[in-house]
Amino acid sequence: MSGRMYSTIRSVHLFLASIALPFLLMYGLSAVQMTHNGWFDMKPVVTEQTLSLPKSLTEPRWIAHEVMDRVPAARGELQNIQYTNQGITLRIVVPGTVHEVRYTPATGATTLKTSVAGVMGMLNRLHHAAGLAHDVTSLNMWGWAVAVVSLALVLVGATGLWMWFLRRTERVLGAVLLAINLTFALVLIVLIRRAGP
């Protein structure tokens, strides 16, 4: 392989790694938070307010739209719809913020309880965000970004292995490190599977 080709592969490797690095840091930090929850202050800031919506609304989406019209900050994805004897409860959610709505059809009386998590709470929710079929455009954009970064990581690994293979003086050491990492990963996977229910 020519020096120019090697230089091109190395540049692609570094470029893709630079794109992936912020996402890896985010996922790594949020993974530490989930594993060691006690190390972080995860208590959200909670506020509550009352609203007066039109009576006899039966569709949760209508209720959510009415709430969003009156409280512009209460925007997000509709989740956890429940019908109770008193009325309808639902949540409007974006990563790190939950707006819990309790609506009484007979009177239109509505309670909006908002819980805002800190940065770690938001990262925690982003860690779990998945898919490309959300009602919120920003969450769909996040899903696409994660897909692109996942592909970038595969290419980082492929280009890294290719460059390592081309450097004959480092093949033995690289093979040993690769074998150690693969063994560690496989052992960890087996242990996690055995620890399951």
MINU-690200 format. One line per field, with one value per residue (C-alpha): residue number from 1; chain; y, x, z. Coordinates in steps of 0.02 Angstrom, whole numbers. Each point is the difference from the previous one (the first is absolute). Example, Ala and Ser with C-alpha at 12.3 -4.5 7.8 and 13.67 -1.06 7.14 Angstrom:
# residues 2
pos	1:2
unit	A:A
y	-225:172
x	615:69
z	390:-33
END
This chain:
# residues 197
pos	1:2:3:4:5:6:7:8:9:10:11:12:13:14:15:16:17:18:19:20:21:22:23:24:25:26:27:28:29:30:31:32:33:34:35:36:37:38:39:40:41:42:43:44:45:46:47:48:49:50:51:52:53:54:55:56:57:58:59:60:61:62:63:64:65:66:67:68:69:70:71:72:73:74:75:76:77:78:79:80:81:82:83:84:85:86:87:88:89:90:91:92:93:94:95:96:97:98:99:100:101:102:103:104:105:106:107:108:109:110:111:112:113:114:115:116:117:118:119:120:121:122:123:124:125:126:127:128:129:130:131:132:133:134:135:136:137:138:139:140:141:142:143:144:145:146:147:148:149:150:151:152:153:154:155:156:157:158:159:160:161:162:163:164:165:166:167:168:169:170:171:172:173:174:175:176:177:178:179:180:181:182:183:184:185:186:187:188:189:190:191:192:193:194:195:196:197
unit	A:A:A:A:A:A:A:A:A:A:A:A:A:A:A:A:A:A:A:A:A:A:A:A:A:A:A:A:A:A:A:A:A:A:A:A:A:A:A:A:A:A:A:A:A:A:A:A:A:A:A:A:A:A:A:A:A:A:A:A:A:A:A:A:A:A:A:A:A:A:A:A:A:A:A:A:A:A:A:A:A:A:A:A:A:A:A:A:A:A:A:A:A:A:A:A:A:A:A:A:A:A:A:A:A:A:A:A:A:A:A:A:A:A:A:A:A:A:A:A:A:A:A:A:A:A:A:A:A:A:A:A:A:A:A:A:A:A:A:A:A:A:A:A:A:A:A:A:A:A:A:A:A:A:A:A:A:A:A:A:A:A:A:A:A:A:A:A:A:A:A:A:A:A:A:A:A:A:A:A:A:A:A:A:A:A:A:A:A:A:A:A:A:A:A:A:A
y	0:172:129:109:-137:-34:186:7:-148:78:166:-89:-95:159:94:-136:-19:188:-10:-147:64:119:-137:-128:120:31:-185:-39:134:-49:-183:46:95:-150:-118:114:101:53:101:126:115:-56:89:98:175:-18:136:-11:111:-8:31:18:-97:-24:-127:-175:-26:-185:-14:4:90:139:19:3:131:109:-12:42:150:70:-48:10:-79:-157:-78:-176:-175:-67:-151:-100:35:-65:11:12:29:183:29:-22:6:11:53:118:-49:57:-68:72:79:-80:95:-101:53:-43:51:-6:-3:52:167:25:21:-54:-20:14:-69:29:-93:67:-108:66:-33:-177:-37:62:-105:-151:21:30:-161:-93:96:-112:-9:119:10:131:142:119:46:23:-180:-65:104:-77:-174:37:71:-157:-108:101:-10:-188:-20:116:-110:-155:90:64:-180:-61:136:-20:-187:30:127:-113:-147:104:39:-165:48:19:-151:-114:128:50:-181:-29:155:-46:-176:66:120:-130:-124:130:48:-181:-44:155:-45:-178:61:125:-134:-119:137:28:-75
x	0:64:40:-140:-129:60:-9:-178:-57:82:-89:-167:35:38:-148:-125:75:-18:-184:-31:98:-133:-131:115:37:-186:-43:148:-46:-184:50:104:-151:-114:126:42:-159:48:147:-114:-138:-146:-138:-105:-70:-188:-129:-189:-135:-186:-81:-179:-29:-162:-117:-37:161:13:155:168:78:-129:41:188:-23:-104:136:136:-98:-16:175:121:140:-105:46:54:-59:-167:23:-79:-184:-114:-187:-58:-164:47:55:153:184:141:179:86:182:167:166:26:-172:-168:-164:-133:-177:-157:-159:-179:-125:-150:76:151:108:178:158:168:146:170:158:162:154:177:128:30:-186:-10:151:-81:-156:100:93:-167:-75:-23:-87:-45:-189:-19:-125:142:115:152:-15:-7:155:85:-46:77:156:22:-21:134:118:-28:51:148:59:-6:106:120:27:22:123:94:21:53:133:62:16:104:128:94:106:-156:-99:49:-36:-163:-55:33:-99:-142:-8:-2:-142:-103:23:-49:-156:-54:26:-98:-144:-7:1:-139:-105:21:-46:-166:-167
z	0:-45:131:-67:23:176:39:-68:107:153:-34:-17:160:98:-75:45:173:28:-47:115:151:74:-12:81:142:25:1:112:126:4:19:153:69:-23:78:146:24:175:-64:-84:59:-107:94:-126:23:13:-32:-7:-72:-33:-168:-59:-161:-98:76:-67:-97:-37:-109:92:-149:13:184:-37:-136:116:134:-127:-62:175:60:-149:101:25:-166:-35:-39:64:114:142:-37:138:27:181:90:21:-180:-110:44:-125:-17:-122:-3:-70:64:174:17:41:-2:92:-42:99:-88:66:-145:107:48:-115:155:-41:102:-85:100:-80:52:-72:24:-4:-135:60:-4:-178:-51:83:-106:-159:37:-7:-147:-150:-167:-139:19:137:2:43:-145:111:63:-178:-41:152:-64:-170:83:105:-157:-91:150:14:-182:29:145:-109:-130:135:53:-179:-50:164:-29:-179:49:139:-120:-119:135:7:150:108:-57:144:136:-85:-15:185:51:-118:71:179:-40:-91:143:130:-100:-24:183:53:-118:69:180:-35:-86:148:123:-88:58
END
